[in-house]
Amino acid sequence: MIDFHKANGELAILVSQPTHPRARQHDIDDALSPVPADMRSWILALAAMNAATEQVCRERSYACYFIDVAGKLPVETSDFYDLAHTTPSGSRKLGRFISRQLQTLTVPSGL
């Protein structure tokens, strides 16, 4: 996908997915203890997906820009309806964060 965009003179922008604060994974045992067991695998999969997305983008930095929303945007319980879906105020916060990140974007030469 990234090389396809580069071939078209485009920069791919990939974004990590933030989650409800109680699903954050600073210390896996502490982070997962209050979360129902059936959600643990989802939380672990999302963390792995975010890490893989960042790695792929870093390996292809010539044509990819990664925005680490999950790691850098401070979120609160009121920003989410559930573990993944943002409320209107959470969506505004997310949009403003991404907008600020895009304003600092420098497009690599050759695109």
URQUI-V880406 format. One record per helix or strand. SS is the DSSP state (H for helix, E for strand). FROM is the first residue (numbers start at 1). LEN is the number of residues. If there is no record, write none. Layout:
# URQUI-V880406
ss = (SS:SS)
from = (FROM:FROM)
len = (LEN:LEN)
This chain:
# URQUI-V880406
ss = (H:E:H:H:H:E:H:H:E:E:H)
from = (2:12:21:28:37:64:69:77:80:86:88)
len = (6:4:3:6:23:4:4:3:1:1:16)
